[in-house]
């Protein structure tokens, strides 16, 4: 049996995206900073393994050189751009469904994330960001002298 993600508002969200695209508005299906600064939002899967957190983002057609990943204050930011069609070439198209422009995603990571060992790679249009875990510091009791 295959697993299918249930999206009760998928058709409605698609309609909103198409209307936004038709009127030249950025996507509004995200939240906060992402929606305000993105033309589109890549689909993302996040999984936790024994020794790492792994993020997979669908970014087909995006050149890895156009992707910026940085970590600051426990927040991983992934932003990039799928190049747009110039106006002259756009006149030749009869239908444009693939969204172009900038994307911006932010992920708050737990304290166990090892910021210094994060790696990223791209394979067949899927960006993989691997965030290794570091040992959690256990609390300890402090003795009072005197």
C-alpha positions as CSV (number, residue, x, y, z in Angstrom):
1,X,0.0,0.0,0.0
2,X,1.4,3.4,-0.9
3,X,1.2,6.4,1.4
4,X,-0.5,9.5,0.1
5,X,-0.5,12.8,1.9
6,X,-4.0,14.1,2.6
7,X,-4.4,17.7,1.7
8,X,-8.0,18.8,2.3
9,X,-7.4,22.3,1.0
10,X,-5.0,21.4,-1.8
11,X,-7.3,22.4,-4.6
12,X,-8.2,25.7,-2.9
13,X,-4.5,26.5,-2.2
14,X,-3.6,25.7,-5.8
15,X,-6.4,28.1,-6.9
16,X,-4.9,30.9,-4.7
17,X,-1.4,30.3,-6.0
18,X,-2.6,30.5,-9.6
19,X,-4.6,33.7,-8.9
20,X,-1.6,35.2,-7.2
21,X,0.7,34.2,-10.1
22,X,-1.8,35.6,-12.6
23,X,-1.9,38.9,-10.9
24,X,1.9,39.0,-10.2
25,X,1.6,38.6,-6.5
26,X,4.0,36.6,-4.3
27,X,2.8,33.3,-2.9
28,X,0.6,33.5,0.1
29,X,0.4,29.9,1.2
30,X,3.3,30.2,3.7
31,X,3.5,31.9,7.0
32,X,5.4,34.9,8.4
33,X,8.6,35.8,6.7
34,X,8.4,33.0,4.2
35,X,5.2,34.2,2.6
36,X,6.2,37.8,2.7
37,X,9.5,37.3,0.8
38,X,8.9,34.3,-1.4
39,X,7.6,34.0,-4.9
40,X,7.2,30.3,-4.3
41,X,7.8,27.8,-1.4
42,X,9.6,24.5,-2.1
43,X,8.0,21.4,-0.6
44,X,10.1,20.2,2.3
45,X,10.4,16.9,4.3
46,X,12.2,16.9,7.6
47,X,13.2,13.7,9.3
48,X,15.1,12.9,12.5
49,X,17.7,10.1,12.4
50,X,19.6,8.7,15.3
51,X,22.6,11.1,14.7
52,X,21.2,13.9,12.5
53,X,18.2,15.9,11.3
54,X,17.8,15.8,7.6
55,X,15.9,18.3,5.4
56,X,14.9,17.5,1.8
57,X,13.6,20.4,-0.3
58,X,12.2,20.0,-3.8
59,X,14.0,22.7,-5.9
60,X,14.0,21.4,-9.5
61,X,15.4,23.8,-12.0
62,X,17.3,25.8,-9.4
63,X,21.0,26.1,-9.9
64,X,22.9,25.2,-6.7
65,X,24.9,28.4,-7.2
66,X,21.6,30.3,-6.7
67,X,21.0,28.7,-3.2
68,X,22.2,30.3,0.0
69,X,22.1,28.3,3.3
70,X,23.1,29.8,6.6
71,X,22.7,29.2,10.3
72,X,22.3,31.9,12.9
73,X,21.0,31.8,16.4
74,X,19.6,28.3,16.1
75,X,17.7,29.2,12.8
76,X,18.6,27.6,9.5
77,X,17.7,29.7,6.5
78,X,17.5,28.4,3.0
79,X,16.9,30.9,0.2
80,X,17.4,30.8,-3.5
81,X,16.0,31.7,-6.9
82,X,14.7,29.8,-9.9
83,X,15.7,32.1,-12.8
84,X,12.8,33.9,-14.5
85,X,12.0,34.0,-18.2
86,X,12.9,37.3,-19.9
87,X,10.1,39.3,-21.4
88,X,11.2,38.6,-25.0
89,X,11.2,34.8,-24.5
90,X,8.0,34.9,-22.4
91,X,6.1,36.1,-25.6
92,X,6.8,32.7,-27.1
93,X,5.1,30.8,-24.3
94,X,1.4,29.8,-24.5
95,X,1.3,28.4,-21.0
96,X,3.5,28.9,-18.0
97,X,2.8,26.7,-14.9
98,X,6.3,26.4,-13.3
99,X,6.7,29.1,-10.7
100,X,9.9,31.1,-10.9
101,X,11.5,33.7,-8.7
102,X,12.8,33.7,-5.1
103,X,12.1,31.3,-2.3
104,X,12.9,31.6,1.4
105,X,12.5,29.0,4.1
106,X,13.5,29.1,7.8
107,X,13.8,26.3,10.3
108,X,14.3,26.6,14.0
109,X,16.6,23.8,15.1
110,X,16.8,22.2,18.6
111,X,19.8,22.8,20.9
112,X,21.2,19.4,19.9
113,X,21.9,20.6,16.3
114,X,25.6,20.9,15.6
115,X,25.8,24.2,13.7
116,X,29.5,23.7,12.8
117,X,29.0,20.3,11.0
118,X,26.0,21.1,8.7
119,X,26.4,19.8,5.1
120,X,24.3,20.2,2.0
121,X,24.1,18.5,-1.4
122,X,21.9,18.5,-4.4
123,X,20.8,15.4,-6.3
124,X,18.2,15.4,-9.2
125,X,16.5,18.6,-8.1
126,X,16.3,17.7,-4.4
127,X,18.4,19.7,-1.9
128,X,19.5,17.7,1.2
129,X,20.6,19.5,4.3
130,X,22.1,17.3,6.9
131,X,22.4,18.7,10.5
132,X,24.3,16.4,12.8
133,X,23.3,16.1,16.4
134,X,25.8,16.9,19.2
135,X,25.7,15.4,22.7
136,X,23.2,17.2,24.9
137,X,24.8,18.7,28.0
138,X,23.3,17.2,31.1
139,X,22.2,19.5,33.9
140,X,24.4,19.2,37.0
141,X,23.9,20.3,40.6
142,X,26.1,23.1,41.9
143,X,27.3,22.8,45.5
144,X,27.3,25.9,47.6
145,X,30.5,26.5,49.4
146,X,30.8,27.9,52.9
